[in-house]
Amino acid sequence: MEIKIRNLTKEDYDDMVSIWEASGLPYKPRGRDSREEIERQIEESGDLFIGAEVNGRLVGVVIGSWDGRKGWINRIAVLPEFQRRGIAKMLVGACEEALRSRGARILAMLIEEGNEPSFRMAERLGYKLHRDIFYLTKRDSDDV
């Protein structure tokens, strides 16, 4: 099985959402994950939207973000029938490379509670859990 890693485009939006849904990853279709928002984000930071293809089919995605201090790796998802084949690891590696090229020296991941496979993968890749840090947000609405 040949896996091709590439940057995502606006045209990949529907496949990206299908992958999120199939893998059980929650998303905000009326907010930050809407077609309009994703297209805007790809326009601004296309090198941090990365996909994995098998035989021309998009089977996995990851989104990175760079805040100027820390690189964030988010939204890692692989279709269930392609999981446990190293695709998520390849996606994370490509995202890490893109973030490091922007100057990131600290890389971080946000993983939903209960997502043990992603948590174990992150630990295998050298990410450390910080129990002394809490993630808090202030949102304009529950949709964003």
C-alpha positions as CSV (number, residue, x, y, z in Angstrom):
1,M,0.0,0.0,0.0
2,E,1.5,3.3,-1.1
3,I,0.7,6.3,1.1
4,K,1.1,9.8,-0.4
5,I,1.3,12.7,2.0
6,R,0.3,16.0,0.6
7,N,-1.1,19.5,1.4
8,L,-4.9,19.7,1.5
9,T,-6.8,22.1,-0.7
10,K,-10.2,23.7,-0.5
11,E,-11.6,20.9,-2.7
12,D,-10.7,18.4,0.0
13,Y,-13.3,19.8,2.5
14,D,-16.0,17.2,2.0
15,D,-13.6,14.3,2.3
16,M,-12.0,15.9,5.4
17,V,-15.4,16.1,7.1
18,S,-16.2,12.5,6.0
19,I,-13.0,11.4,7.7
20,W,-13.8,13.3,10.9
21,E,-17.2,11.7,11.0
22,A,-16.1,8.2,10.2
23,S,-13.3,8.3,12.8
24,G,-15.7,9.8,15.5
25,L,-13.8,13.1,15.8
26,P,-16.2,15.9,16.9
27,Y,-16.2,19.0,14.8
28,K,-18.0,22.4,14.6
29,P,-19.7,22.5,11.2
30,R,-21.3,26.0,11.9
31,G,-18.1,27.4,13.4
32,R,-14.4,26.9,13.1
33,D,-14.8,23.8,11.0
34,S,-17.3,25.2,8.5
35,R,-16.5,25.2,4.8
36,E,-15.9,28.9,4.8
37,E,-13.6,28.9,7.9
38,I,-11.6,25.9,6.7
39,E,-11.2,27.5,3.2
40,R,-10.0,30.8,4.9
41,Q,-7.6,28.8,7.1
42,I,-6.2,26.9,4.1
43,E,-5.7,30.2,2.3
44,E,-3.7,31.5,5.3
45,S,-1.8,28.4,6.3
46,G,-2.2,25.8,3.6
47,D,1.2,24.1,4.5
48,L,-0.4,23.1,7.9
49,F,-3.4,21.3,6.4
50,I,-2.0,17.9,5.5
51,G,-3.6,14.7,4.1
52,A,-2.7,11.1,3.4
53,E,-3.9,9.4,0.2
54,V,-4.0,5.8,-0.7
55,N,-4.7,5.1,-4.4
56,G,-5.9,8.7,-4.9
57,R,-8.4,8.4,-2.0
58,L,-8.0,10.8,1.0
59,V,-7.8,8.5,4.1
60,G,-6.3,10.7,6.8
61,V,-5.9,14.4,7.8
62,V,-4.2,16.6,10.3
63,I,-4.4,20.4,10.9
64,G,-1.5,22.3,12.4
65,S,-1.5,25.9,13.7
66,W,1.3,28.2,14.7
67,D,0.9,31.0,17.2
68,G,4.4,32.3,16.9
69,R,5.5,30.6,20.1
70,K,4.2,27.1,19.9
71,G,3.2,24.7,17.1
72,W,-0.2,22.9,17.6
73,I,-1.1,19.6,16.0
74,N,-4.9,19.2,15.9
75,R,-7.7,17.3,14.2
76,I,-5.7,14.1,13.5
77,A,-8.1,11.6,11.9
78,V,-7.7,8.5,9.8
79,L,-10.5,6.4,8.3
80,P,-11.1,3.3,10.5
81,E,-10.2,0.8,7.8
82,F,-6.8,2.5,7.4
83,Q,-6.0,2.9,11.1
84,R,-3.0,1.1,12.7
85,R,-1.0,1.3,9.6
86,G,1.3,4.2,10.6
87,I,-0.7,6.8,8.7
88,A,-1.4,9.1,11.7
89,K,2.3,8.9,12.6
90,M,3.2,10.0,9.0
91,L,0.7,12.9,9.2
92,V,2.0,14.0,12.5
93,G,5.6,13.8,11.2
94,A,4.7,16.0,8.2
95,C,2.9,18.5,10.4
96,E,5.9,18.6,12.8
97,E,8.2,19.3,9.9
98,A,5.9,22.1,8.6
99,L,5.7,23.7,12.0
100,R,9.5,23.4,12.6
101,S,10.1,25.2,9.2
102,R,8.1,28.1,10.7
103,G,10.4,28.1,13.8
104,A,8.4,26.0,16.2
105,R,10.6,24.6,19.0
106,I,7.7,23.5,21.1
107,L,5.0,21.2,19.6
108,A,1.7,20.5,21.4
109,M,-1.3,18.3,20.8
110,L,-4.9,18.6,22.0
111,I,-6.6,15.2,22.3
112,E,-10.2,14.7,23.3
113,E,-10.7,12.9,26.6
114,G,-11.3,9.2,26.1
115,N,-9.4,9.1,22.8
116,E,-6.9,6.5,24.0
117,P,-5.5,5.4,20.6
118,S,-4.5,9.0,19.8
119,F,-3.1,9.5,23.3
120,R,-1.0,6.3,23.1
121,M,0.3,7.4,19.6
122,A,1.2,10.8,21.0
123,E,3.2,9.2,23.8
124,R,5.0,6.9,21.4
125,L,6.0,9.9,19.4
126,G,7.5,11.6,22.4
127,Y,4.7,13.9,23.6
128,K,4.3,14.2,27.3
129,L,1.1,14.7,29.3
130,H,1.1,17.8,31.5
131,R,-1.3,17.2,34.3
132,D,-0.5,20.7,35.8
133,I,-1.9,22.5,32.7
134,F,-5.6,23.1,32.1
135,Y,-7.1,24.0,28.8
136,L,-9.7,26.8,29.2
137,T,-11.6,28.6,26.4
138,K,-13.8,31.7,26.1
139,R,-16.1,31.3,23.0
140,D,-18.5,33.6,21.2
141,S,-20.9,30.6,21.0
142,D,-20.9,26.8,21.3
143,D,-20.7,26.6,17.5
144,V,-17.2,28.1,17.2
